Amino acid sequence: MRAGDSLVITKLDRLARSLRDATDIIEDLTRREVKLSIGGSVHDPTDPVGRLLFNVLAMVAEFESDLIRARTREGMQVAKAKG
């Protein structure tokens, strides 16, 4: 990607596996002056509001992933107990 380009992301959990991973990616994109298009809106990660929005969305995406993993483990334990 070139400076000034936009990166289109349909779901933030498709971009990164964790908040730390997402932060590393956004720092790289910021250095390269690439803006993010999340849900149809373009956000500038160098802008305070854009950075806040990205961090909040990344935290929510990580939370959702954690919930899915916890529910999967719980379901496997129930299935194992039932035989």
C-alpha positions as CSV (number, residue, x, y, z in Angstrom):
1,M,0.0,0.0,0.0
2,R,1.1,3.5,-0.7
3,A,0.8,6.6,1.5
4,G,-2.7,8.0,1.4
5,D,-4.3,4.7,0.5
6,S,-7.1,3.2,2.5
7,L,-7.2,-0.3,3.9
8,V,-10.8,-1.7,3.9
9,I,-11.6,-4.0,6.8
10,T,-15.0,-5.7,7.0
11,K,-14.6,-7.0,10.5
12,L,-11.8,-6.0,12.8
13,D,-11.4,-9.5,14.2
14,R,-10.3,-10.5,10.6
15,L,-7.4,-8.0,10.8
16,A,-5.7,-9.3,14.0
17,R,-5.8,-12.1,16.6
18,S,-5.3,-9.9,19.7
19,L,-5.3,-6.3,20.8
20,R,-1.5,-6.4,20.9
21,D,-1.4,-7.7,17.3
22,A,-4.0,-5.0,16.2
23,T,-1.9,-2.3,17.9
24,D,1.3,-3.4,16.0
25,I,-0.6,-3.5,12.7
26,I,-2.1,0.0,13.2
27,E,1.3,1.4,14.1
28,D,2.8,0.0,10.9
29,L,-0.1,1.4,8.8
30,T,0.2,4.8,10.5
31,R,3.9,4.9,9.7
32,R,3.0,4.2,6.0
33,E,0.2,6.8,6.2
34,V,-2.5,4.3,5.4
35,K,-6.1,5.1,6.5
36,L,-8.6,2.5,7.7
37,S,-12.0,1.9,6.3
38,I,-14.0,0.1,9.0
39,G,-17.7,-0.5,8.3
40,G,-17.7,1.9,5.4
41,S,-16.2,4.8,7.4
42,V,-12.6,5.9,6.7
43,H,-10.7,6.6,9.9
44,D,-7.3,8.3,10.2
45,P,-5.3,6.4,12.9
46,T,-3.1,9.6,13.4
47,D,-6.2,11.5,14.5
48,P,-7.1,11.1,18.3
49,V,-10.7,10.2,17.5
50,G,-9.7,7.6,14.9
51,R,-7.1,6.1,17.2
52,L,-9.6,5.9,20.0
53,L,-12.2,4.3,17.8
54,F,-9.8,1.7,16.5
55,N,-8.6,0.8,20.0
56,V,-12.2,0.4,21.3
57,L,-13.2,-1.7,18.3
58,A,-10.0,-3.9,18.7
59,M,-10.8,-4.4,22.4
60,V,-14.4,-5.5,21.5
61,A,-13.2,-7.8,18.8
62,E,-10.7,-9.5,21.2
63,F,-13.5,-9.8,23.8
64,E,-15.8,-11.5,21.3
65,S,-13.0,-13.9,20.4
66,D,-12.4,-14.7,24.0
67,L,-16.1,-15.4,24.6
68,I,-16.2,-17.7,21.6
69,R,-13.2,-19.7,22.9
70,A,-14.6,-19.9,26.4
71,R,-18.0,-21.1,25.1
72,T,-16.3,-23.7,22.9
73,R,-14.3,-25.1,25.8
74,E,-17.4,-25.2,28.0
75,G,-19.4,-27.0,25.3
76,M,-16.6,-29.5,24.8
77,Q,-16.5,-30.2,28.6
78,V,-20.3,-30.7,28.6
79,A,-20.1,-33.1,25.6
80,K,-17.2,-35.0,27.1
81,A,-19.2,-35.4,30.4
82,K,-22.2,-36.8,28.5
83,G,-19.9,-39.2,26.7
